[in-house]
């Protein structure tokens, strides 16, 4: 993959979701990402969910494209010697261990700085490297709960609901990716490396944006509102004769057009509904009326009428419909890769489109240790005899 990060080399010690997703984003922009895994099974996601082949699962495939795999048992001194040689040639070391683990492995930023003063160390952890709870374990569910997301997800009066995608992990991954790029830019100016400390809880809390600000200003604790919006009405899913659609009336001109297609033109200027503030105040009266009308036609009929009037609307797509959506297909968001043991496999594409990304090519997630020889011999100059000895001694 040729792109704006083509001269950047990243040593990725992370596993599971947040770290690998962050490094994949950087790999998609051209960075050479060397995924360093334990020789004994590697990243645990290799065995999660439906498998393509031994050591290759759908989960692993989805977040590790465009990377190379090198096995190193960093608990062993000889493996760390190999790692330190790579650090001298690298730009970034990425991890998502709990605080203290890298120090015990001898791979923390303070240890790496003398080896390469320009190295950037990016650590992603559940709660960050400071604060009273820095050592606690955490997964996406924990972060969505503690970060407030679950308290406003789902339907009023129902049990808390986890969001269907792992935003607790993904928000941190995206924050880490842009932090790395900012640090690379800073290093171009200063010549200095630095440590980046990403807390997944911080990132989850930051996504509350206006929801948290509403509470700060008015003191009202928000709760779950289903598919609706805290302040915009109507802005939600509606049941039709055969399915669900969403309608987003964010500005007044769309309200008038919605009233037209629903056959309720008289409500467009009704004092109770003519502005968003009034609709919000009277939504208990308004929404049941709209719900009854939407049940009169099918989703496709309503979406056609809405499209003709330019009203923001969409079907509530299931995943199978998403990955065949014509708009996404036109944007190359479903691509095919050659898997070394499974043949051609379809995966999601790169959402970043830019003129500096001259070649949008993809390689499948690597098999465990697939690039051992390439990296050890081609990059570090190890002989085949030395590589065989490392393998025999279970260093790689």
FENPECOR-V388105 format. One line per field, one symbol per residue. phi: phi as a letter, one per 40 degrees, with the letter a starting at -180 (. if undefined). psi: psi as a letter, one per 30 degrees, with the letter a starting at -180 (. if undefined). burial: 1 if it has 16 or more other C-alpha atoms within 10 Angstrom, else 0. A space follows every 50 residues. Layout:
# FENPECOR-V388105
phi: ???
psi: ???
burial: ???
This chain:
# FENPECOR-V388105
phi: .cacbccbbbcbccagbdcdccccdcccchccbbccbcdcggdcccbcgc bcacgbbcdcdcbbcgbbbbcacccbdcccccccccdcbbbbbbabccdh cccccgbcccccdccacccbbbbbacbgcbgcbdcccabddccccccgcc cbbhbdgbcdbcccbccdcccccccccccccccccccccbgbcabbbbcc cdccccccfccccdcdcbgcccbcbgccbcbbacaacbcbcbabbbbbcc bcccccccdcccgbdccdbcdcbcbcdccccbcccccdccccccccbcdc cccccccccgcdaacccccccccbcdcccccfcbbbbccdbbgcbcbccc ccbaccccbcbbbcdcccgdbdcdcccccbgccccccccccccfcb
psi: jkafgfgkkkjjflabeeeeeeeeeeefgfkjjjjjlkfifakfffgkak keakgjleeeefgglgllkkkkjffkeeeeeeeeeeefglekkklhllkf eeeefhgleeefefejfgkkjjkkleglgllfgffklkleeeeeefgfef fgkakkfllkkkkflifeeeeeeeeeefeeeeeeeeeeefgkllkkjjke eeeeefffcfeeeeeeefgkjlakgbgalefkkkiakkkaefaklkkjif leffeeeeeeffghfffegkffgfleeeeeegffeeeeeeeeefffllee eeeeeeeffgkjllljkleeeeggkeeeefghgjlkljkfgfakkklkak fjklffifjilkklkllkgegeeeeeeeefgkleeeeeeeeeghe.
burial: 11111101111111111111111111111111111111100110111000 01001111111111111111111100011101110111111111111110 01000111100110110111111111111000011001111011111111 11110000011110011111111111101100110010000111111111 11111010001101000000001110010001111111111001111111 00011111110000001100011011001100100110010011100111 01101100001111100000001000000001110110100000001111 0000001001111111111011101100000100001000000111
